[in-house]
Amino acid sequence: MSKVVLYTKGYCPYCRRAVALLESKGVVFTNIDVTNDVKTFSAISARTGWDTVPQIFINDEFVGGCDDIHELDRKGQLDKLLGL
């Protein structure tokens, strides 16, 4: 199975949707809550160029956010990336 890391904020509905999708697939992932962690959020934003959450990485590759992984799922590509 692939290594999956999400950067989320507690109040974010898109973060909850992304987490729910991964959980529905039985994916084990690391969720890094940056709600009150400006330093980590700034570092990951500098890496991706994004200032929104969630920011999702699969095998250390940035795949985007909530809409992006749902689109990958609709296209049948997410399971392959996840190693399912």
C-alpha positions as CSV (number, residue, x, y, z in Angstrom):
1,M,0.0,0.0,0.0
2,S,1.1,3.5,-0.7
3,K,2.3,6.1,1.8
4,V,-0.4,8.8,2.1
5,V,0.0,12.0,4.0
6,L,-2.6,14.8,4.4
7,Y,-2.2,18.2,5.7
8,T,-5.5,19.4,7.1
9,K,-7.2,21.9,9.4
10,G,-9.8,20.9,11.9
11,Y,-12.5,23.3,10.7
12,C,-12.2,22.4,7.0
13,P,-15.1,20.6,5.3
14,Y,-13.0,19.7,2.3
15,C,-10.4,18.0,4.7
16,R,-13.2,16.0,6.2
17,R,-14.4,14.9,2.7
18,A,-10.9,13.9,1.7
19,V,-10.4,11.9,5.0
20,A,-13.8,10.2,4.5
21,L,-12.9,9.1,1.0
22,L,-9.6,7.6,2.1
23,E,-11.2,5.9,5.1
24,S,-14.0,4.4,2.9
25,K,-11.2,2.7,0.9
26,G,-9.5,1.4,4.1
27,V,-6.4,3.5,3.4
28,V,-3.9,3.9,6.3
29,F,-2.7,7.5,6.2
30,T,-1.0,10.2,8.2
31,N,-3.1,13.2,9.0
32,I,-1.1,16.3,10.0
33,D,-3.3,18.9,11.5
34,V,-1.9,22.3,10.8
35,T,-4.8,24.3,12.3
36,N,-2.5,25.9,14.9
37,D,0.9,25.0,13.3
38,V,1.8,28.0,11.2
39,K,5.4,26.8,10.7
40,T,4.5,23.5,9.3
41,F,1.7,24.9,7.1
42,S,4.1,27.6,5.8
43,A,6.7,25.0,4.9
44,I,4.2,22.7,3.1
45,S,2.7,25.7,1.3
46,A,6.1,26.7,0.1
47,R,6.7,23.2,-1.2
48,T,3.4,23.0,-3.1
49,G,2.6,26.6,-3.9
50,W,-0.8,26.1,-2.4
51,D,-2.3,28.1,0.5
52,T,-5.3,25.9,1.1
53,V,-6.0,22.6,2.7
54,P,-6.2,19.7,2.4
55,Q,-2.9,19.1,0.7
56,I,-2.5,15.4,-0.1
57,F,0.6,13.5,-0.9
58,I,0.8,9.9,-2.2
59,N,4.3,8.3,-2.1
60,D,5.7,11.8,-1.5
61,E,4.1,13.1,-4.7
62,F,1.7,16.1,-4.3
63,V,-1.6,15.0,-5.9
64,G,-3.6,18.1,-4.9
65,G,-6.6,18.5,-2.6
66,C,-10.1,17.2,-2.0
67,D,-11.5,17.8,-5.4
68,D,-8.4,16.4,-7.0
69,I,-8.5,13.0,-5.2
70,H,-12.3,12.7,-5.8
71,E,-11.6,13.4,-9.6
72,L,-8.9,10.7,-9.5
73,D,-11.4,8.3,-7.9
74,R,-14.1,9.1,-10.5
75,K,-11.5,8.4,-13.3
76,G,-10.6,5.1,-11.6
77,Q,-7.0,6.3,-11.0
78,L,-7.0,6.7,-7.3
79,D,-7.0,3.0,-6.4
80,K,-3.9,2.5,-8.6
81,L,-2.1,5.4,-6.9
82,L,-3.0,4.0,-3.5
83,G,-1.8,0.5,-4.4
84,L,-5.3,-1.0,-3.9
